[in-house]
Amino acid sequence: MPRKIVIAGNWKMNKTRAEAADLIKPVVAAVGNRNEIGVVVATPFTVLETVGNLIGNASVALAAQNMSDKASGAFTGETSAAMLRDLHVSHVLAGHSERRSLFGETDAAVNKKVLAALENNLKPILCVGETLAERDAGKTLDVNKTQTLAGLEGVTAAQVEQVIVAYEPVWAIGTGKTATPEMAQEVHAFIRKVLAGKYGDTVAQKIRILYGGSMKPDNADALLAQPDIDGGLIGGASLVAKDFLALVESGFKAQATRE
């Protein structure tokens, strides 16, 4: 079976409830019950319930942007996996570059969240990627290997098929810069090789690896044509329904060539 492409939108800290409703309604209407690819939206906590209710039974999955690794207790400002499950959340981002750089999340902290998500039947989207300084220093592959293996520490071969990896070159997020399809493919193929070293090639071939570096309607087709790029983790373009749906359509087209 070919890997199913995933187009995931990360709304970051944007959208009130009314704005979220305006954004998700045309997405739900367009996707409907089509399930050839996975379509995911990662919204702020404040609109998860609103968006989830509007998704209803459509083939759009709901994701949280962050999660505590703790089950409950005196952790002011945190949100547990059980709370997310109660809102019909099925996916959660772990280790997004902004969480790492702005909020000091370490590989060990990200790993705890991945494990907690899996224990609670949430699918983690594990984000990895190098900064511009690391790329310029020739550390791209080392950084991605370290973050991938650290994020998956203690994750079994049976569990890892529920994990989605997102490669986000930090230097290409929100900057307008994009890795060429060939540059992105090189790192995606390397990450799959790292996964094969840990879990074996059969398992590694089942794991989806998304590209998270400014995928837009005008570059999506070329990126998704690469053999190891299994979709996109979309930032800015996910905040405009027309642009996000153009990426979803690129996903459908790319999936058709894989069948």
The 8 nearest C-alpha neighbors of each residue, nearest first, counted from 0:
[[1, 2, 258, 3, 205, 257, 204, 254],
 [2, 0, 257, 3, 258, 205, 254, 204],
 [1, 3, 205, 4, 0, 207, 229, 206],
 [2, 4, 36, 1, 5, 37, 254, 229],
 [3, 5, 229, 230, 36, 37, 254, 2],
 [4, 6, 37, 230, 36, 38, 7, 229],
 [7, 5, 38, 231, 230, 247, 37, 39],
 [8, 6, 39, 232, 40, 38, 233, 231],
 [7, 9, 233, 40, 237, 232, 41, 234],
 [10, 8, 41, 234, 11, 233, 40, 42],
 [9, 11, 42, 13, 41, 238, 8, 234],
 [10, 12, 9, 13, 43, 42, 64, 234],
 [13, 11, 43, 10, 14, 42, 9, 44],
 [12, 14, 11, 10, 15, 43, 42, 238],
 [15, 13, 18, 19, 16, 12, 17, 10],
 [14, 16, 18, 17, 19, 13, 46, 45],
 [15, 17, 19, 18, 46, 20, 14, 49],
 [16, 18, 20, 19, 15, 21, 14, 22],
 [19, 17, 21, 15, 14, 20, 16, 22],
 [20, 18, 16, 22, 14, 21, 17, 15],
 [19, 21, 17, 23, 22, 18, 24, 16],
 [22, 20, 18, 19, 24, 23, 17, 25],
 [23, 21, 19, 20, 240, 24, 18, 25],
 [22, 24, 26, 20, 25, 21, 27, 19],
 [23, 25, 27, 26, 21, 22, 20, 28],
 [26, 24, 28, 27, 23, 29, 22, 240],
 [27, 25, 23, 29, 24, 28, 30, 240],
 [26, 28, 24, 30, 25, 29, 31, 54],
 [27, 29, 25, 26, 31, 30, 24, 57],
 [28, 30, 26, 27, 31, 25, 244, 24],
 [31, 29, 27, 33, 28, 26, 32, 58],
 [32, 30, 57, 28, 27, 29, 33, 58],
 [31, 33, 58, 57, 34, 30, 56, 59],
 [34, 32, 31, 30, 35, 58, 36, 57],
 [33, 35, 36, 58, 32, 37, 30, 38],
 [34, 36, 33, 251, 37, 3, 254, 4],
 [37, 35, 4, 34, 3, 5, 251, 38],
 [36, 38, 5, 4, 6, 34, 39, 3],
 [37, 39, 6, 59, 7, 5, 60, 36],
 [40, 38, 7, 60, 59, 61, 8, 6],
 [39, 41, 8, 61, 7, 62, 9, 42],
 [42, 40, 62, 9, 63, 64, 8, 10],
 [41, 43, 10, 63, 47, 40, 44, 64],
 [42, 44, 45, 46, 12, 11, 47, 64],
 [45, 43, 47, 46, 42, 63, 64, 48],
 [46, 44, 43, 47, 16, 48, 15, 42],
 [45, 47, 49, 48, 16, 44, 43, 50],
 [48, 46, 50, 44, 49, 51, 45, 42],
 [47, 49, 51, 50, 46, 86, 52, 45],
 [50, 48, 46, 52, 51, 47, 53, 16],
 [49, 51, 53, 47, 52, 48, 46, 54],
 [52, 50, 48, 54, 53, 49, 47, 55],
 [51, 53, 55, 49, 50, 54, 48, 47],
 [52, 54, 50, 55, 51, 49, 24, 20],
 [55, 53, 51, 52, 57, 27, 50, 56],
 [54, 56, 52, 53, 57, 51, 59, 58],
 [57, 55, 54, 58, 32, 59, 31, 53],
 [56, 58, 31, 32, 54, 59, 55, 27],
 [59, 57, 32, 31, 34, 33, 60, 56],
 [58, 60, 38, 39, 57, 54, 61, 27],
 [61, 59, 39, 38, 40, 89, 58, 62],
 [60, 62, 88, 40, 39, 89, 41, 90],
 [63, 61, 41, 90, 91, 88, 40, 89],
 [62, 64, 91, 41, 65, 42, 92, 90],
 [63, 65, 92, 41, 91, 42, 62, 43],
 [64, 66, 63, 92, 91, 93, 67, 78],
 [67, 65, 78, 79, 68, 80, 112, 77],
 [68, 66, 79, 69, 78, 77, 112, 65],
 [67, 69, 112, 115, 111, 66, 70, 79],
 [70, 68, 67, 71, 79, 115, 72, 80],
 [69, 71, 79, 68, 80, 72, 81, 67],
 [72, 70, 69, 79, 73, 74, 78, 81],
 [71, 73, 74, 70, 69, 75, 77, 79],
 [72, 74, 75, 71, 77, 76, 69, 70],
 [75, 73, 77, 72, 76, 71, 69, 78],
 [76, 74, 77, 73, 72, 78, 71, 67],
 [75, 77, 74, 78, 73, 67, 79, 66],
 [76, 78, 75, 74, 67, 79, 66, 69],
 [79, 77, 67, 66, 82, 76, 80, 83],
 [80, 78, 67, 82, 81, 70, 66, 69],
 [79, 81, 83, 82, 84, 119, 116, 66],
 [82, 80, 84, 83, 79, 85, 119, 70],
 [83, 81, 85, 79, 80, 84, 78, 86],
 [84, 82, 80, 86, 85, 81, 88, 79],
 [83, 85, 87, 81, 88, 86, 82, 80],
 [84, 86, 82, 83, 87, 81, 88, 80],
 [85, 87, 83, 84, 88, 48, 82, 47],
 [88, 86, 84, 85, 89, 83, 51, 61],
 [87, 89, 61, 84, 83, 62, 86, 90],
 [88, 90, 121, 61, 62, 122, 87, 60],
 [91, 89, 62, 122, 121, 123, 88, 61],
 [92, 90, 63, 62, 123, 64, 124, 65],
 [91, 93, 124, 64, 65, 123, 125, 63],
 [94, 92, 125, 95, 124, 109, 126, 123],
 [93, 95, 126, 109, 98, 99, 125, 96],
 [94, 96, 126, 98, 97, 93, 99, 92],
 [95, 97, 99, 98, 100, 94, 169, 126],
 [98, 96, 100, 99, 101, 95, 102, 94],
 [99, 97, 102, 95, 96, 101, 100, 104],
 [98, 100, 104, 103, 96, 97, 102, 101],
 [99, 101, 97, 103, 98, 102, 96, 104],
 [102, 100, 97, 98, 103, 99, 96, 104],
 [103, 101, 98, 99, 104, 100, 97, 105],
 [102, 104, 99, 100, 101, 105, 98, 97],
 [103, 105, 99, 102, 98, 108, 109, 106],
 [106, 104, 108, 107, 103, 109, 99, 94],
 [105, 107, 109, 108, 149, 150, 110, 146],
 [106, 108, 110, 105, 109, 111, 149, 150],
 [109, 107, 105, 111, 110, 106, 104, 112],
 [108, 110, 106, 112, 94, 107, 111, 93],
 [109, 111, 150, 113, 107, 112, 108, 106],
 [112, 110, 114, 108, 109, 113, 68, 115],
 [111, 113, 68, 115, 109, 110, 114, 116],
 [114, 112, 110, 116, 111, 115, 123, 117],
 [113, 115, 111, 117, 112, 116, 118, 110],
 [116, 114, 112, 118, 68, 117, 113, 111],
 [117, 115, 121, 113, 119, 114, 118, 112],
 [116, 118, 120, 114, 119, 121, 115, 113],
 [117, 119, 115, 116, 120, 114, 121, 113],
 [120, 118, 116, 117, 121, 80, 115, 81],
 [121, 119, 117, 118, 116, 122, 89, 84],
 [120, 122, 116, 89, 90, 117, 119, 123],
 [121, 123, 90, 161, 162, 89, 91, 117],
 [124, 122, 91, 162, 90, 125, 92, 113],
 [123, 125, 163, 92, 164, 93, 91, 162],
 [124, 126, 164, 93, 123, 165, 94, 163],
 [125, 127, 165, 95, 94, 164, 166, 93],
 [128, 126, 166, 146, 167, 143, 165, 147],
 [129, 127, 168, 167, 166, 143, 169, 130],
 [128, 130, 168, 169, 139, 133, 142, 134],
 [129, 131, 169, 133, 132, 170, 134, 168],
 [130, 132, 170, 134, 133, 135, 129, 169],
 [133, 131, 135, 130, 134, 136, 129, 170],
 [132, 134, 136, 130, 138, 131, 135, 129],
 [135, 133, 139, 131, 137, 136, 132, 138],
 [134, 136, 132, 137, 133, 131, 138, 139],
 [137, 135, 133, 134, 138, 132, 139, 131],
 [136, 138, 134, 135, 139, 133, 140, 141],
 [139, 137, 133, 141, 136, 134, 140, 142],
 [140, 138, 134, 142, 141, 129, 137, 133],
 [139, 141, 143, 142, 138, 144, 186, 189],
 [140, 142, 144, 138, 143, 139, 145, 137],
 [143, 141, 145, 139, 144, 140, 138, 129],
 [142, 144, 146, 140, 145, 141, 128, 147],
 [145, 143, 141, 147, 142, 146, 140, 148],
 [144, 146, 142, 148, 143, 147, 149, 141],
 [145, 147, 149, 143, 144, 148, 150, 127],
 [148, 146, 144, 150, 145, 149, 143, 151],
 [147, 149, 151, 145, 150, 146, 144, 152],
 [150, 148, 146, 152, 151, 147, 106, 145],
 [149, 151, 110, 147, 148, 152, 146, 109],
 [150, 152, 148, 154, 149, 153, 110, 147],
 [153, 151, 149, 154, 150, 148, 110, 114],
 [152, 154, 151, 155, 114, 110, 150, 149],
 [155, 153, 151, 152, 158, 159, 156, 114],
 [156, 154, 158, 157, 159, 153, 198, 151],
 [155, 157, 159, 158, 198, 154, 202, 160],
 [156, 158, 155, 159, 160, 154, 161, 202],
 [159, 157, 155, 156, 160, 161, 154, 117],
 [158, 160, 162, 161, 156, 157, 155, 154],
 [159, 161, 162, 158, 206, 157, 205, 156],
 [162, 160, 159, 122, 158, 163, 123, 117],
 [163, 161, 159, 123, 160, 122, 124, 164],
 [162, 164, 124, 207, 208, 125, 123, 206],
 [165, 163, 208, 125, 124, 126, 209, 207],
 [166, 164, 209, 126, 208, 210, 125, 167],
 [167, 165, 127, 210, 128, 211, 126, 209],
 [166, 168, 211, 128, 212, 169, 127, 210],
 [167, 169, 128, 129, 170, 171, 212, 166],
 [168, 170, 130, 171, 172, 129, 167, 128],
 [169, 171, 131, 168, 130, 172, 174, 176],
 [172, 170, 176, 212, 177, 169, 168, 174],
 [173, 171, 212, 174, 169, 213, 170, 168],
 [172, 174, 175, 171, 213, 235, 234, 176],
 [175, 173, 176, 172, 171, 170, 213, 177],
 [174, 176, 173, 177, 171, 213, 172, 212],
 [177, 175, 171, 174, 178, 213, 170, 172],
 [178, 176, 171, 213, 212, 179, 175, 214],
 [177, 179, 182, 183, 180, 176, 171, 212],
 [178, 180, 182, 181, 177, 183, 222, 184],
 [181, 179, 222, 183, 182, 184, 221, 178],
 [180, 182, 184, 179, 183, 185, 178, 225],
 [183, 181, 179, 185, 184, 180, 178, 186],
 [182, 184, 180, 185, 181, 186, 178, 187],
 [183, 185, 187, 181, 186, 182, 188, 180],
 [186, 184, 182, 188, 183, 187, 181, 189],
 [185, 187, 189, 188, 183, 184, 190, 182],
 [188, 186, 184, 190, 189, 185, 227, 183],
 [189, 187, 191, 185, 186, 190, 227, 184],
 [188, 190, 186, 192, 187, 191, 185, 193],
 [191, 189, 193, 187, 192, 188, 186, 194],
 [192, 190, 194, 188, 193, 189, 203, 195],
 [191, 193, 189, 195, 190, 194, 196, 188],
 [194, 192, 190, 196, 191, 195, 189, 144],
 [195, 193, 191, 197, 203, 196, 192, 198],
 [196, 194, 199, 200, 192, 203, 198, 197],
 [195, 197, 193, 194, 199, 198, 192, 200],
 [196, 198, 194, 195, 199, 193, 148, 203],
 [197, 199, 195, 156, 194, 196, 202, 203],
 [200, 198, 195, 201, 202, 196, 197, 203],
 [199, 201, 195, 203, 202, 204, 198, 196],
 [202, 200, 204, 203, 199, 205, 195, 198],
 [201, 203, 205, 204, 200, 199, 198, 206],
 [204, 202, 200, 195, 194, 205, 206, 201],
 [203, 205, 202, 201, 206, 200, 191, 2],
 [204, 206, 203, 202, 2, 207, 160, 201],
 [207, 205, 203, 204, 160, 163, 208, 202],
 [206, 208, 163, 229, 164, 209, 205, 2],
 [209, 207, 164, 229, 165, 228, 163, 206],
 [210, 208, 165, 230, 231, 229, 228, 166],
 [209, 211, 231, 166, 165, 232, 212, 167],
 [212, 210, 167, 232, 231, 166, 165, 233],
 [211, 213, 171, 172, 167, 168, 214, 177],
 [214, 212, 172, 177, 215, 171, 211, 173],
 [213, 215, 212, 219, 233, 218, 231, 211],
 [214, 216, 217, 218, 219, 213, 236, 246],
 [217, 215, 219, 246, 218, 245, 242, 214],
 [216, 218, 215, 219, 220, 214, 221, 246],
 [219, 217, 215, 216, 221, 220, 214, 222],
 [220, 218, 222, 216, 221, 215, 214, 223],
 [219, 221, 223, 222, 218, 249, 224, 253],
 [222, 220, 224, 219, 223, 218, 180, 225],
 [223, 221, 180, 219, 224, 220, 225, 218],
 [222, 224, 220, 225, 221, 228, 219, 253],
 [223, 225, 221, 222, 220, 226, 253, 228],
 [224, 226, 223, 228, 222, 227, 184, 180],
 [227, 225, 228, 224, 184, 229, 223, 188],
 [226, 228, 187, 225, 188, 229, 184, 208],
 [229, 227, 225, 223, 226, 230, 209, 208],
 [230, 228, 4, 209, 208, 207, 227, 5],
 [231, 229, 209, 5, 4, 6, 228, 210],
 [230, 232, 210, 209, 6, 211, 233, 7],
 [231, 233, 211, 7, 8, 210, 209, 6],
 [232, 234, 8, 231, 237, 9, 7, 211],
 [233, 235, 9, 237, 236, 8, 10, 232],
 [236, 234, 237, 238, 233, 173, 10, 213],
 [235, 237, 238, 242, 243, 234, 239, 233],
 [238, 236, 243, 8, 235, 239, 234, 233],
 [239, 237, 236, 235, 10, 240, 22, 243],
 [240, 238, 242, 237, 241, 236, 243, 22],
 [239, 241, 243, 242, 22, 244, 26, 238],
 [240, 242, 244, 239, 243, 245, 25, 26],
 [243, 241, 245, 239, 244, 240, 236, 216],
 [244, 242, 237, 240, 246, 245, 241, 236],
 [243, 245, 247, 246, 241, 242, 240, 248],
 [244, 246, 248, 242, 243, 247, 216, 241],
 [247, 245, 249, 243, 244, 248, 216, 250],
 [246, 248, 244, 250, 249, 245, 6, 243],
 [247, 249, 251, 245, 250, 246, 244, 252],
 [250, 248, 246, 252, 247, 251, 220, 253],
 [249, 251, 247, 253, 248, 252, 254, 246],
 [250, 252, 248, 254, 249, 253, 255, 247],
 [253, 251, 249, 255, 250, 254, 248, 256],
 [252, 254, 250, 256, 255, 251, 249, 223],
 [255, 253, 257, 251, 256, 252, 250, 4],
 [254, 256, 252, 257, 253, 258, 251, 35],
 [255, 257, 254, 253, 258, 252, 224, 251],
 [258, 256, 254, 255, 1, 253, 2, 3],
 [257, 255, 256, 1, 254, 0, 2, 253]]
